[in-house]
Amino acid sequence: MKISNVDNFIRRAERVLQAIETYENSDGTEIPLQQLEIAKDKIKNMISSVRGKTLQSDHSPSRSLTRLIIDHWPLDNKLGVEITELEEEYVRLLS
């Protein structure tokens, strides 16, 4: 795992977390607020595991955030795309 890749991942993950925090969905009609909280928690866990160099391989086979987004979020949702790309980057770090 290269340091630059880890640093880039952490910066990107922090940007995605900020995007979740500021997402214009206050009433939860487009994306349930509980799902946004799940995404935040999982991304925070990814950041912690990367910082501690203890990558969680449970993200590799299931890609749980990607599955959640594909199954429940609008297909053209920009935040959903950012989250799925971040999870893909995390999976690449596992390799």
Backbone hydrogen bonds, N-H to C=O, Kabsch-Sander energy under -0.5 kcal/mol:
donor,donor_aa,acceptor,acceptor_aa,energy
6,V,2,K,-2.0
7,D,3,I,-3.0
8,N,4,S,-2.6
9,F,5,N,-2.3
10,I,6,V,-2.7
11,R,7,D,-2.4
12,R,8,N,-2.5
13,A,9,F,-3.0
14,E,10,I,-2.4
15,R,11,R,-1.8
16,V,12,R,-2.3
17,L,13,A,-2.6
18,Q,14,E,-2.0
19,A,15,R,-2.2
20,I,16,V,-2.3
21,E,17,L,-2.3
22,T,18,Q,-2.0
23,Y,20,I,-1.0
25,N,23,Y,-1.8
28,G,25,N,-2.0
35,Q,32,P,-0.9
36,L,32,P,-1.6
37,E,33,L,-2.1
38,I,34,Q,-2.2
39,A,35,Q,-2.3
40,K,36,L,-2.3
41,D,37,E,-2.6
42,K,38,I,-2.5
43,I,39,A,-2.4
44,K,40,K,-2.6
45,N,41,D,-2.1
46,M,42,K,-2.1
47,I,43,I,-2.5
48,S,44,K,-2.4
49,S,45,N,-2.4
50,V,46,M,-2.4
51,R,47,I,-2.8
52,G,48,S,-2.3
53,K,50,V,-0.9
54,T,49,S,-2.7
57,S,55,L,-0.8
59,H,56,Q,-1.5
60,S,57,S,-1.1
62,S,58,D,-0.8
63,R,59,H,-1.5
67,R,63,R,-2.3
68,L,64,S,-2.3
69,I,65,L,-2.6
70,I,66,T,-2.8
71,D,67,R,-2.4
72,H,68,L,-1.9
73,W,69,I,-2.1
77,N,74,P,-1.7
78,K,76,D,-0.5
81,V,77,N,-1.7
82,E,78,K,-2.2
83,I,79,L,-2.4
84,T,80,G,-2.5
85,E,81,V,-2.4
86,L,82,E,-2.0
87,E,83,I,-2.5
88,E,84,T,-2.1
89,E,85,E,-2.1
90,Y,86,L,-2.2
91,V,87,E,-2.3
92,R,88,E,-2.2
93,L,89,E,-1.7
94,L,90,Y,-1.0
94,L,91,V,-0.7
95,S,91,V,-0.8
95,S,92,R,-0.8
